[in-house]
Amino acid sequence: MSQKAIEIEDLNFAISGKQILQGISFSVTPGQKLFIVGPNGAGKTTLLRCLSRIITGWRGRIKVKDISLKTYSQKELAKILTYVPQSLGDDIQFTVRQFVLMGRYPHLSPFSVVGPDDEKIVRQAMETTKTDCFAERPMATLSGGEKQQVSIAAAVAQQAEIFLLDEPATHLDYRHQRDIHSLLAQINRMYQTTIICVTHDLNSALLSADTIIALKDGKIIFNGTAEKIMNSQILEQIYSKEFEFTNHPVTGQKIIVPDVINGFDRLTVK
């Protein structure tokens, strides 16, 4: 049996008696691009935070590379898995280079100094993510899109095998959205990194993912390919609304057409 990057069985999580995740079971193979979609409040971010151990107290089984998540030390887990949040704060008092260098922490002992190999890995991570051109800028001066690039650069420098990303392109303009999704595809190709990405942008998920999982009310109601989710009945079950489709002019893939309401275009998925 081939090793799984992540394997989840009957994951449940509740807060103050409210069930947030119910009976979640799925697995991810190394190098796979898995996108998690669903309406607001479906449990998508909570699922990522359970996987990254930001949230504890869940019931069920989570394995990372066939080993129970609970048995890893924080440093050992960080060598395998990295979490990229939706956005970074505005009060980070470091330069870009210093922030990316902190991604090396799992590979350093408390009293070790940054060596030439660490410097080389950081430099390569910044070149890959095109953040080397503003390496000495304070983090506080960056735009939202630039901060996301830096956050991903730190994850690359961490040399993690599994990236957990929580809506990495949210609130970004169209160019930066494209850049972030292109960067994730490049990292996946270059390093065979496993990508698990939460998104509200269903079309981007359709065009990027190997597999899509849809959550609703804390339960998985779809787990399959992009082609299979492009079904009006399935999407209506997930989002409680009707959808219209067209074909992408370049790839020919079926994509969702934005709604037109009162004469104004509005994105189908918010």
C-alpha positions in Angstrom: 0.0 0.0 0.0 1.5 3.4 -1.0 2.1 6.0 1.7 -0.4 8.8 2.1 0.6 12.4 2.7 -2.5 12.8 4.9 -5.1 10.3 6.0 -8.2 11.3 8.0 -10.7 9.0 9.5 -14.0 10.0 11.3 -12.7 13.4 12.3 -15.1 15.3 14.6 -14.8 18.6 16.3 -17.2 20.6 18.4 -17.1 23.9 20.3 -19.5 24.6 23.2 -21.7 21.7 22.1 -21.9 22.9 18.5 -20.7 20.3 16.0 -18.2 22.0 13.6 -16.9 18.9 11.8 -18.8 15.6 11.6 -17.4 12.3 10.4 -14.7 13.7 8.0 -12.8 11.0 6.2 -10.5 11.3 3.2 -6.9 10.8 2.2 -4.4 12.8 0.1 -1.5 11.3 -1.9 1.9 12.9 -2.1 2.0 15.6 -4.8 -1.7 15.9 -5.0 -3.5 19.2 -5.4 -6.6 19.1 -3.2 -9.0 22.1 -3.0 -11.6 22.4 -0.3 -14.7 24.4 -1.1 -18.1 25.1 0.4 -20.3 27.9 1.8 -19.4 30.1 4.7 -19.5 28.3 8.0 -19.0 24.9 6.4 -15.9 24.1 8.5 -13.2 24.5 5.9 -10.8 26.7 7.9 -11.5 24.6 11.1 -10.4 21.5 9.1 -7.1 23.1 8.1 -6.5 24.2 11.7 -7.0 20.7 12.9 -4.6 19.3 10.3 -2.0 21.9 11.3 -2.6 21.3 15.1 -3.6 24.9 15.7 -6.8 23.4 17.0 -6.7 20.4 19.3 -9.4 18.5 21.1 -10.8 16.9 18.0 -11.9 13.2 17.9 -11.0 10.7 15.3 -7.7 9.9 13.5 -5.3 12.0 11.5 -2.2 10.5 10.1 0.6 12.4 8.4 2.9 10.2 6.3 1.3 7.2 8.0 2.1 8.4 11.5 -0.4 9.8 14.0 -0.5 13.6 14.0 -0.6 13.5 17.8 2.8 11.8 18.1 4.9 14.4 16.2 6.9 17.0 18.1 6.1 20.5 16.8 9.6 20.8 15.1 9.3 17.4 13.4 5.8 18.2 12.2 7.1 21.6 10.8 9.6 19.7 8.7 6.7 18.0 6.9 3.8 20.4 7.0 3.4 24.1 6.8 0.3 26.4 7.3 -0.2 29.5 5.2 -2.9 31.7 6.7 -5.4 33.8 4.8 -3.4 37.0 5.6 -0.5 38.2 7.7 -0.9 41.0 10.3 0.2 44.6 9.7 2.5 44.7 12.7 5.3 42.3 11.7 8.5 44.0 12.6 10.9 42.2 10.2 12.2 42.7 6.8 11.1 40.3 4.0 14.4 38.4 4.1 14.2 38.1 7.9 10.7 36.7 7.8 11.5 34.1 5.1 14.6 33.1 7.1 12.3 32.3 10.0 10.9 29.5 7.9 14.2 27.6 8.6 13.4 27.2 12.3 12.5 23.5 12.2 16.0 22.8 10.8 17.9 24.8 13.4 18.7 24.0 17.1 18.1 26.6 19.7 21.8 27.6 19.8 22.8 27.0 16.2 23.5 29.9 13.8 22.2 30.3 10.3 24.6 28.6 8.0 25.5 28.9 4.3 23.1 26.1 3.4 20.2 27.9 5.1 21.1 31.2 3.3 21.1 29.3 0.0 17.7 27.8 0.6 16.3 31.1 1.6 17.7 32.8 -1.4 16.3 30.1 -3.7 12.9 30.3 -2.0 12.8 34.1 -2.6 13.9 33.7 -6.2 11.2 31.0 -6.8 8.5 33.3 -5.3 9.8 36.5 -6.9 10.2 38.1 -3.5 14.0 38.6 -3.8 13.4 42.0 -5.4 12.1 43.5 -2.2 14.1 41.4 0.3 15.2 44.3 2.5 11.8 46.0 2.6 9.9 46.0 6.0 7.0 43.6 6.0 4.7 46.4 7.1 5.2 48.2 3.8 4.0 45.4 1.6 0.7 45.0 -0.2 -1.6 42.1 0.5 -0.5 40.2 -2.6 3.2 40.8 -1.7 2.6 39.5 1.8 1.1 36.4 0.5 4.1 35.8 -1.8 6.4 36.3 1.2 4.3 33.9 3.3 4.6 31.3 0.6 8.3 32.0 0.3 8.7 31.2 4.0 6.8 28.0 3.5 9.2 27.0 0.6 12.2 27.9 2.8 10.7 25.6 5.5 11.1 22.8 2.9 7.8 21.3 4.0 6.3 18.5 1.9 2.7 19.5 2.6 1.3 23.0 2.2 -2.0 23.9 3.9 -3.3 27.2 2.5 -6.4 29.1 3.8 -7.8 31.2 1.0 -4.4 32.4 -0.2 -5.9 34.7 -2.9 -8.7 36.3 -0.9 -9.0 40.1 -1.1 -6.3 40.2 -3.9 -6.7 41.9 -7.3 -7.0 39.8 -10.4 -3.2 40.0 -11.2 -2.2 38.9 -7.7 -4.8 36.1 -7.7 -3.3 34.8 -10.9 0.3 35.1 -9.5 -0.6 33.2 -6.3 -2.3 30.3 -8.2 0.5 30.2 -10.7 3.1 30.2 -7.9 1.4 27.3 -6.2 1.3 25.3 -9.4 5.0 26.0 -9.9 5.9 24.8 -6.4 3.8 21.7 -6.9 5.7 20.9 -10.1 9.2 21.8 -8.9 9.1 20.2 -5.5 6.2 17.7 -5.8 4.7 19.5 -2.9 1.2 18.3 -1.7 -1.2 21.2 -1.9 -4.3 21.4 0.3 -6.0 24.7 -0.3 -9.3 26.2 1.0 -10.9 28.6 -1.4 -14.2 30.4 -2.2 -13.2 30.8 -5.8 -14.8 27.7 -7.3 -13.6 28.4 -10.8 -10.0 28.6 -9.7 -10.4 25.3 -7.9 -12.0 23.7 -11.0 -9.0 24.8 -13.2 -6.3 24.0 -10.6 -7.3 21.0 -8.5 -6.7 17.3 -9.0 -9.4 16.6 -6.5 -12.1 18.8 -4.9 -13.8 18.2 -1.5 -16.9 20.2 -0.7 -18.0 20.7 2.9 -21.4 21.8 4.1 -22.5 22.0 7.7 -19.3 20.3 8.8 -19.8 17.2 6.5 -18.2 16.1 3.3 -20.9 16.1 0.6 -18.6 15.8 -2.4 -15.2 14.2 -2.9 -14.1 13.8 -6.5 -12.6 15.4 -9.6 -13.3 18.9 -11.0 -15.2 17.4 -13.9 -17.6 15.5 -11.6 -18.4 18.5 -9.4 -19.5 20.6 -12.4 -23.0 19.3 -12.1 -25.9 21.5 -11.4 -27.5 19.1 -9.0 -24.3 18.6 -7.0 -23.5 22.4 -6.8 -27.1 23.3 -5.9 -26.9 20.8 -3.0 -23.7 22.4 -1.8 -24.6 26.1 -2.2 -28.4 26.0 -2.2 -28.7 28.0 -5.5 -28.8 27.3 -9.2 -25.8 27.6 -11.5 -25.1 28.2 -15.1 -22.1 27.0 -17.1 -20.0 27.8 -20.1 -16.7 26.4 -21.5 -13.4 28.0 -20.8 -12.2 29.6 -24.1 -8.6 28.2 -23.7 -8.9 24.9 -21.9 -12.4 24.0 -22.9 -13.3 23.0 -19.3 -16.7 23.7 -18.0 -16.7 26.7 -15.7 -19.4 28.7 -13.8 -20.9 31.8 -15.3 -21.3 34.7 -12.8 -24.9 35.7 -12.0 -26.5 38.8 -13.4 -28.7 40.4 -10.7 -30.7 43.6 -11.4 -28.4 44.3 -14.3 -25.2 44.0 -12.3 -22.7 41.1 -12.5 -22.0 39.4 -9.2 -19.7 36.6 -8.6 -21.5 33.3 -8.3 -19.5 32.1 -5.3 -18.7 34.5 -2.5 
